[in-house]
Amino acid sequence: MTTTTLAVLVPLLPFLGAAAGLLLGRTAPGFVRPLAVLPPLASLVLAALVAVRQGGGTAVDAHTELTPTGSVPIELALHIDGFAALVAVLVACVAACVQIYSTGYLRDDPRYPSYAALVSLFTSAMLLVVYSGDLIVLLVGWEVMGICSYFLVGHYWETPEARAASLKAFLVTKLGDVPFLIGLFALAGDAGSFRLTRILGAVTSGGIDHPTPVALLLLAGVAGKSAQFPLHTWLPDAMAGPTPVSALIHAATMVAAGVYFIARLLPLFEASRAAMVVLAVMAAVTMVGSALAALAQDDIKRVLAYSTVGQLGYMTGALAVGDRGAAVFHLLTHGAFKALLFLAAGVVIHAAGTNSLAAMSRMRGLRDRVPDAYWTMTVALLALAAIPPFSGFFSKESVLGAAEHVTQGHTGHAPGAAGWIVLVAGLLTALLTAAYAARLWLLAFRGRGTEAPDHGRQPLAMTVVLWVLAIPSLALGGLAYRVLPDWFDGRDLTPTLLTSILGTGLALVGGLLTYGAWQRGTALAARSPLGAVAAHPEADAGLVEAEAIATHRPAYGDIAYAPDPADPGRLLLGPLHRPAAAGFHLDAVYEALFVRPVRAGASLVRFLDREVVDTYVRGAAALPRLLGAAVRRAQTGNVQTYVSALLAGTVVLAVAVLLVATGA
């Protein structure tokens, strides 16, 4: 079987599994789980074979034109280079793990068949994006992921949070997709084709007339899909969906698509220095802002959501300094440990028995009750904090090393300003990342909240998946930078000395500061009335001053709780804690700038339509109605009256004719 045939089957198998799952979900429920698990596992095997055959060498290209579409043809095309081969393996691996995990996590969910089918369709769409060599075909996968995210985030549609989150995710990403679509057509118009290889050839030969506006239009779509500032606000709210969906979206599918797209078309962005600087600024603001927000969140999944936003900022930062190898390297390692973090968080939530207890300030005694989640999440958090030798260290240092390389003027692909912006923001984010990772670990596993009822052991499928993902979280970085350089444009991924010392040192400082703040807060809480309420959330909240009540309610519950006074995030952030917990009020800003004016405009249009347009319509109808009423009154049905009127009319006409004749 040829490599091209194998590559076609990789996205096709999950699609067929999704179609079969939707058709057989009600009539043959016994087939639902095999149809959910087997297709992504088969895709994983085939994607691995494609990667081995491609070997980081010459890209695999194949295309066919189904029907003429005018001057700019649309083709079914594959373009599989080393980046595509590795990302496809990641997508298939995480999707298979999520499907296996979901058989235990959602085993009693009545809507599991439709859920599993949508996850398979989601996986197929992302694999189509990864392998596609034509931008219109890529756009199909891009948009299918958007609609799948709408349904999956809103899986618990009975809750208002899930309904609002699914709608918000769909609308915000569509807001970015409009300029993205315009940019795609402008790019194809300049290049004369939607084929990726021809577009890159046109960029190299200078055939793109306006690279800056095209790059900025495409960047808007990337910001929406990959949750970058200022279109990142949908991702934390998307935690209202099932936890396995969060793992899939954050680790390997939707949010990774934007980063991967820029990596595909990086020469286009490099053709515009302005676009590279905008990309660097966007990455820097995203990294630092999301890390500060993560340090203030109380819900465990929202911490991880803001963490994803920040790690995607690292990837876009690597692209801003012209190093797509570092960006995709971090995408791969992040996919492994972020999937593990979300799925381990799902075990924690499962142990608590309800999503409403996902607030870390309410957790207690989980270390001994879920030891598998404890140890695997510890590994993943160390990888997230970029502590050597865990995988996140190697990939994050490749990003910082690339930024340092640009600041020294060793490359002409990116402006020096972009290098400095990414380097400074990346180092600051390294400190903040370690701080919120340590805070999550302390509050989740050594917290002082109320111990939830024990719901028994977790399903074996969930536990096995955690340990499977712990392996790449621990070893992928060290293995990849030695074994896989050919897949990353042949670039040496060895960490540089200066950024390794600075990044690791700042991470250790962040972790130690958080631990010290937690120790100090614990001591203060023991002597404070607030500590009693935090330790017993069912106590009367009136014992605590209004200022002490949390400003952000858990995303999935309606329980008002008092914050843990031992929370190191409150001590470290100080006055920044309240705005950071609310995401720096960006939603309120967008509400004031966009939502309210649009609603006011809609109200004005409705008023004008009802009071002005409808008035003219009613007026135009009133005159014929009055004339008709007058004529109707004349229709008496009396024949004598009609004859008299006829004679009278005849006399009037005769007199009129006589007068005219006499006058003449």
Solvent accessible surface area in square Angstrom, and as a share of the most:
residue,aa,sasa,rsa
1,M,145,0.65
2,T,87,0.51
3,T,26,0.15
4,T,46,0.27
5,T,59,0.35
6,L,7,0.03
7,A,0,0.00
8,V,72,0.41
9,L,47,0.23
10,V,0,0.00
11,P,15,0.09
12,L,68,0.34
13,L,47,0.23
14,P,0,0.00
15,F,97,0.40
16,L,91,0.45
17,G,4,0.04
18,A,3,0.02
19,A,41,0.31
20,A,27,0.21
21,G,6,0.06
22,L,104,0.52
23,L,138,0.69
24,L,68,0.34
25,G,7,0.07
26,R,230,0.84
27,T,110,0.64
28,A,23,0.18
29,P,86,0.54
30,G,68,0.65
31,F,120,0.50
32,V,6,0.04
33,R,91,0.33
34,P,58,0.36
35,L,42,0.21
36,A,3,0.03
37,V,24,0.14
38,L,110,0.55
39,P,19,0.12
40,P,2,0.01
41,L,63,0.31
42,A,40,0.31
43,S,0,0.00
44,L,41,0.20
45,V,91,0.52
46,L,27,0.13
47,A,0,0.00
48,A,40,0.31
49,L,79,0.39
50,V,0,0.00
51,A,8,0.06
52,V,113,0.65
53,R,126,0.46
54,Q,12,0.05
55,G,32,0.31
56,G,16,0.16
57,G,47,0.45
58,T,128,0.74
59,A,29,0.22
60,V,31,0.18
61,D,71,0.37
62,A,30,0.23
63,H,95,0.42
64,T,70,0.41
65,E,81,0.37
66,L,133,0.66
67,T,79,0.46
68,P,117,0.73
69,T,64,0.37
70,G,60,0.58
71,S,110,0.71
72,V,37,0.21
73,P,26,0.16
74,I,61,0.31
75,E,11,0.05
76,L,88,0.44
77,A,7,0.06
78,L,26,0.13
79,H,20,0.09
80,I,0,0.00
81,D,19,0.10
82,G,7,0.06
83,F,5,0.02
84,A,0,0.00
85,A,0,0.00
86,L,21,0.11
87,V,1,0.00
88,A,0,0.00
89,V,40,0.23
90,L,18,0.09
91,V,0,0.00
92,A,0,0.00
93,C,38,0.23
94,V,1,0.00
95,A,0,0.00
96,A,2,0.02
97,C,10,0.06
98,V,0,0.00
99,Q,1,0.01
100,I,52,0.26
101,Y,0,0.00
102,S,0,0.00
103,T,25,0.15
104,G,4,0.04
105,Y,29,0.11
106,L,7,0.04
107,R,123,0.45
108,D,128,0.66
109,D,25,0.13
110,P,119,0.75
111,R,62,0.23
112,Y,5,0.02
113,P,35,0.22
114,S,47,0.30
115,Y,1,0.00
116,A,4,0.03
117,A,4,0.03
118,L,33,0.16
119,V,0,0.00
120,S,3,0.02
121,L,42,0.21
122,F,0,0.00
123,T,1,0.01
124,S,10,0.07
125,A,5,0.04
126,M,0,0.00
127,L,0,0.00
128,L,53,0.26
129,V,0,0.00
130,V,0,0.00
131,Y,1,0.00
132,S,3,0.02
133,G,2,0.02
134,D,1,0.00
135,L,3,0.01
136,I,28,0.14
137,V,16,0.09
138,L,4,0.02
139,L,25,0.12
140,V,80,0.46
141,G,0,0.00
142,W,0,0.00
143,E,59,0.26
144,V,41,0.23
145,M,0,0.00
146,G,0,0.00
147,I,68,0.35
148,C,1,0.00
149,S,0,0.00
150,Y,72,0.27
151,F,103,0.43
152,L,1,0.00
153,V,0,0.00
154,G,11,0.11
155,H,12,0.05
156,Y,54,0.20
157,W,137,0.48
158,E,95,0.43
159,T,55,0.32
160,P,83,0.52
161,E,52,0.23
162,A,0,0.00
163,R,122,0.45
164,A,62,0.48
165,A,4,0.03
166,S,5,0.03
167,L,89,0.44
168,K,45,0.19
169,A,0,0.00
170,F,59,0.24
171,L,99,0.49
172,V,25,0.14
173,T,1,0.00
174,K,42,0.18
175,L,114,0.57
176,G,1,0.01
177,D,9,0.05
178,V,92,0.53
179,P,30,0.19
180,F,0,0.00
181,L,70,0.35
182,I,95,0.48
183,G,0,0.00
184,L,0,0.00
185,F,110,0.46
186,A,38,0.29
187,L,0,0.00
188,A,1,0.01
189,G,54,0.52
190,D,47,0.24
191,A,23,0.18
192,G,39,0.37
193,S,3,0.02
194,F,8,0.03
195,R,22,0.08
196,L,4,0.02
197,T,47,0.27
198,R,116,0.42
199,I,0,0.00
200,L,40,0.20
201,G,38,0.37
202,A,15,0.12
203,V,19,0.11
204,T,120,0.70
205,S,92,0.60
206,G,58,0.56
207,G,31,0.30
208,I,16,0.08
209,D,99,0.51
210,H,114,0.51
211,P,30,0.19
212,T,45,0.26
213,P,65,0.41
214,V,6,0.03
215,A,0,0.00
216,L,67,0.33
217,L,52,0.26
218,L,0,0.00
219,L,7,0.03
220,A,30,0.23
221,G,0,0.00
222,V,0,0.00
223,A,4,0.03
224,G,0,0.00
225,K,0,0.00
226,S,0,0.00
227,A,0,0.00
228,Q,0,0.00
229,F,68,0.28
230,P,57,0.36
231,L,26,0.13
232,H,22,0.10
233,T,13,0.08
234,W,0,0.00
235,L,0,0.00
236,P,2,0.01
237,D,43,0.22
238,A,4,0.03
239,M,1,0.01
240,A,7,0.06
241,G,0,0.00
242,P,0,0.00
243,T,1,0.01
244,P,0,0.00
245,V,2,0.01
246,S,2,0.01
247,A,0,0.00
248,L,0,0.00
249,I,3,0.01
250,H,2,0.01
251,A,2,0.02
252,A,0,0.00
253,T,0,0.00
254,M,0,0.00
255,V,0,0.00
256,A,3,0.03
257,A,0,0.00
258,G,0,0.00
259,V,0,0.00
260,Y,1,0.00
261,F,0,0.00
262,I,0,0.00
263,A,2,0.01
264,R,8,0.03
265,L,0,0.00
266,L,6,0.03
267,P,51,0.32
268,L,0,0.00
269,F,0,0.00
270,E,40,0.18
271,A,56,0.44
272,S,4,0.03
273,R,142,0.52
274,A,55,0.42
275,A,0,0.00
276,M,1,0.00
277,V,48,0.28
278,V,66,0.38
279,L,0,0.00
280,A,0,0.00
281,V,68,0.39
282,M,16,0.07
283,A,0,0.00
284,A,14,0.11
285,V,64,0.37
286,T,4,0.03
287,M,0,0.00
288,V,32,0.19
289,G,23,0.22
290,S,5,0.03
291,A,2,0.02
292,L,31,0.15
293,A,2,0.01
294,A,0,0.00
295,L,3,0.02
296,A,5,0.04
297,Q,1,0.00
298,D,21,0.11
299,D,1,0.01
300,I,0,0.00
301,K,0,0.00
302,R,19,0.07
303,V,0,0.00
304,L,1,0.00
305,A,0,0.00
306,Y,13,0.05
307,S,1,0.00
308,T,0,0.00
309,V,1,0.00
310,G,3,0.03
311,Q,1,0.00
312,L,1,0.01
313,G,0,0.00
314,Y,0,0.00
315,M,2,0.01
316,T,0,0.00
317,G,0,0.00
318,A,0,0.00
319,L,0,0.00
320,A,0,0.00
321,V,5,0.03
322,G,20,0.19
323,D,17,0.09
324,R,55,0.20
325,G,3,0.02
326,A,0,0.00
327,A,0,0.00
328,V,0,0.00
329,F,0,0.00
330,H,1,0.00
331,L,2,0.01
332,L,11,0.06
333,T,0,0.00
334,H,3,0.01
335,G,0,0.00
336,A,4,0.03
337,F,1,0.00
338,K,0,0.00
339,A,0,0.00
340,L,0,0.00
341,L,0,0.00
342,F,0,0.00
343,L,0,0.00
344,A,0,0.00
345,A,0,0.00
346,G,0,0.00
347,V,3,0.02
348,V,0,0.00
349,I,4,0.02
350,H,45,0.20
351,A,3,0.02
352,A,6,0.04
353,G,38,0.37
354,T,57,0.33
355,N,32,0.16
356,S,21,0.13
357,L,32,0.16
358,A,0,0.00
359,A,0,0.00
360,M,1,0.00
361,S,7,0.04
362,R,40,0.14
363,M,7,0.03
364,R,116,0.42
365,G,32,0.31
366,L,4,0.02
367,R,105,0.38
368,D,124,0.64
369,R,52,0.19
370,V,5,0.03
371,P,64,0.40
372,D,40,0.20
373,A,0,0.00
374,Y,11,0.04
375,W,138,0.48
376,T,0,0.00
377,M,0,0.00
378,T,28,0.16
379,V,31,0.18
380,A,0,0.00
381,L,9,0.04
382,L,61,0.31
383,A,0,0.00
384,L,1,0.01
385,A,8,0.06
386,A,4,0.03
387,I,31,0.16
388,P,55,0.35
389,P,87,0.55
390,F,28,0.12
391,S,0,0.00
392,G,0,0.00
393,F,18,0.08
394,F,20,0.08
395,S,0,0.00
396,K,1,0.01
397,E,2,0.01
398,S,3,0.02
399,V,0,0.00
400,L,0,0.00
401,G,5,0.05
402,A,5,0.04
403,A,0,0.00
404,E,20,0.09
405,H,88,0.39
406,V,5,0.03
407,T,27,0.16
408,Q,99,0.44
409,G,61,0.58
410,H,111,0.50
411,T,37,0.22
412,G,70,0.67
413,H,110,0.49
414,A,5,0.04
415,P,10,0.06
416,G,35,0.33
417,A,57,0.44
418,A,0,0.00
419,G,0,0.00
420,W,144,0.50
421,I,53,0.27
422,V,0,0.00
423,L,17,0.09
424,V,92,0.53
425,A,9,0.07
426,G,1,0.01
427,L,25,0.13
428,L,82,0.41
429,T,1,0.00
430,A,2,0.02
431,L,39,0.19
432,L,16,0.08
433,T,0,0.00
434,A,5,0.04
435,A,4,0.03
436,Y,3,0.01
437,A,4,0.03
438,A,25,0.19
439,R,1,0.00
440,L,1,0.00
441,W,56,0.20
442,L,3,0.02
443,L,1,0.01
444,A,0,0.00
445,F,7,0.03
446,R,101,0.37
447,G,11,0.11
448,R,61,0.22
449,G,0,0.00
450,T,53,0.31
451,E,96,0.43
452,A,18,0.14
453,P,95,0.60
454,D,104,0.54
455,H,102,0.45
456,G,41,0.40
457,R,216,0.79
458,Q,28,0.13
459,P,18,0.11
460,L,137,0.68
461,A,28,0.22
462,M,0,0.00
463,T,25,0.15
464,V,72,0.41
465,V,3,0.02
466,L,1,0.00
467,W,113,0.39
468,V,68,0.39
469,L,2,0.01
470,A,9,0.07
471,I,119,0.60
472,P,34,0.22
473,S,0,0.00
474,L,83,0.41
475,A,50,0.39
476,L,38,0.19
477,G,0,0.00
478,G,12,0.11
479,L,99,0.49
480,A,1,0.00
481,Y,35,0.13
482,R,164,0.60
483,V,86,0.50
484,L,28,0.14
485,P,36,0.23
486,D,91,0.47
487,W,40,0.14
488,F,0,0.00
489,D,92,0.47
490,G,51,0.49
491,R,70,0.26
492,D,100,0.52
493,L,1,0.01
494,T,70,0.41
495,P,30,0.19
496,T,55,0.32
497,L,138,0.69
498,L,96,0.48
499,T,1,0.01
500,S,17,0.11
501,I,106,0.54
502,L,75,0.37
503,G,4,0.04
504,T,23,0.13
505,G,31,0.30
506,L,52,0.26
507,A,2,0.01
508,L,93,0.46
509,V,68,0.39
510,G,1,0.01
511,G,20,0.19
512,L,128,0.64
513,L,95,0.47
514,T,0,0.00
515,Y,87,0.33
516,G,38,0.37
517,A,12,0.09
518,W,17,0.06
519,Q,86,0.38
520,R,144,0.53
521,G,0,0.00
522,T,39,0.23
523,A,49,0.38
524,L,69,0.34
525,A,2,0.02
526,A,84,0.65
527,R,177,0.64
528,S,39,0.25
529,P,108,0.68
530,L,40,0.20
531,G,2,0.02
532,A,60,0.46
533,V,3,0.02
534,A,4,0.03
535,A,18,0.14
536,H,94,0.42
537,P,22,0.14
538,E,128,0.58
539,A,37,0.29
540,D,98,0.51
541,A,47,0.36
542,G,66,0.63
543,L,126,0.62
544,V,16,0.09
545,E,138,0.62
546,A,92,0.72
547,E,119,0.53
548,A,19,0.15
549,I,50,0.25
550,A,27,0.21
551,T,68,0.40
552,H,49,0.22
553,R,126,0.46
554,P,6,0.04
555,A,18,0.14
556,Y,34,0.13
557,G,8,0.07
558,D,117,0.60
559,I,62,0.31
560,A,74,0.57
561,Y,10,0.04
562,A,8,0.06
563,P,11,0.07
564,D,4,0.02
565,P,24,0.15
566,A,0,0.00
567,D,9,0.05
568,P,0,0.00
569,G,0,0.00
570,R,77,0.28
571,L,66,0.33
572,L,66,0.33
573,L,17,0.08
574,G,35,0.33
575,P,130,0.82
576,L,80,0.40
577,H,24,0.11
578,R,99,0.36
579,P,35,0.22
580,A,0,0.00
581,A,5,0.04
582,A,44,0.34
583,G,11,0.11
584,F,69,0.29
585,H,88,0.39
586,L,33,0.17
587,D,69,0.36
588,A,59,0.46
589,V,65,0.37
590,Y,46,0.18
591,E,55,0.25
592,A,52,0.40
593,L,110,0.55
594,F,120,0.50
595,V,51,0.30
596,R,151,0.55
597,P,66,0.41
598,V,105,0.60
599,R,155,0.57
600,A,62,0.48
601,G,32,0.31
602,A,59,0.46
603,S,53,0.34
604,L,101,0.50
605,V,98,0.56
606,R,155,0.57
607,F,98,0.41
608,L,78,0.39
609,D,74,0.38
610,R,112,0.41
611,E,76,0.34
612,V,63,0.36
613,V,78,0.45
614,D,49,0.25
615,T,66,0.38
616,Y,165,0.63
617,V,92,0.53
618,R,132,0.48
619,G,43,0.41
620,A,76,0.59
621,A,49,0.38
622,A,29,0.23
623,L,110,0.55
624,P,80,0.50
625,R,154,0.56
626,L,122,0.61
627,L,107,0.53
628,G,36,0.34
629,A,25,0.19
630,A,59,0.46
631,V,91,0.52
632,R,162,0.59
633,R,201,0.73
634,A,62,0.48
635,Q,116,0.51
636,T,87,0.51
637,G,59,0.57
638,N,74,0.38
639,V,105,0.60
640,Q,143,0.63
641,T,65,0.38
642,Y,87,0.33
643,V,74,0.42
644,S,69,0.44
645,A,64,0.50
646,L,124,0.62
647,L,109,0.54
648,A,56,0.43
649,G,31,0.30
650,T,74,0.43
651,V,92,0.53
652,V,99,0.57
653,L,123,0.61
654,A,60,0.46
655,V,75,0.43
656,A,46,0.36
657,V,101,0.58
658,L,117,0.58
659,L,120,0.60
660,V,110,0.63
661,A,64,0.50
662,T,106,0.61
663,G,70,0.67
664,A,118,0.92
